[in-house]
Amino acid sequence: MPYAYVDDIAVSDVAFHAWGLSLDDTFREAAEATVHAMVDDLDSIAAVEQRSFELHDESLDLLLLQFLQEFVYYKDAERLLLRVQDVRINRDKHGFTLRGHAAGERINPDTHELGADVKAVTLHRLQVVETAEGWDATVILDV
């Protein structure tokens, strides 16, 4: 589990660090942490429905915000819990492009023990940074 929840960053929200050797890994782990905040057992989410993402931004921080907000959107708009199957981030002269694929299923109280009701991904302390070991992201979720 290359993410960890952090208690000393936000008092009434959910904060976490996610990391990986690559940007792709870090974004994938940030998505896992976001969905894990919403449902206690990630393995309870079956890959029944598929969704694809194509997002663009000049900033990695804002690209991560957009990406994670997709999981909040699908939870709220379609009652759909998703897990990342694949994510690829590329850089060009205009910024960054993310292409990804996720799969999941509709919320079922019989099989999904829900955690926090994540309302949004915040801009507060949001960052994606390159480190000596790879990449690290800091995220705060509004609950």
Steps between C-alpha positions, in 0.01 A plus 500: 500500500707795377281760667451608858234707668635796697331631814701818556420677169123538518278476805153430360599385153690196371863564405746260343835462328525269199825402336650290227799456276316667211228762459269223379557302821453806719173602334375140522578485872337838560184367335515188718534715813206718390270202437623327817387807695151436357480121549672293768587195288631579152484131409121511545474705177442268205608608151150503350482840326778675308586869468777672304664834571688748285605810688732790416664771711810717501564407864555155652329614821185602316511187284499291818209705637300440180580130504401442862190714461380252233471232771300734722278597206416140408430415864257793528343510152474128423554340844795324336817397683795472263856368524775593257592228254749703300631858497757662268628855529685668215655843473500719190553868424151584632533323834389155607249247369358216706334202341354245733257220543307401812252227586258455784142457602203685642491549875332206671452531879505119525854472361657846548568631847517871433750729668515877463268682262763682296353820359801636310873503452636827640770731374629551854860365518445301179832419341678252278879504534788302360722346769822302501288181521242593235189712549293608802153652520328673792120514486222620732146373443203704620264270692 
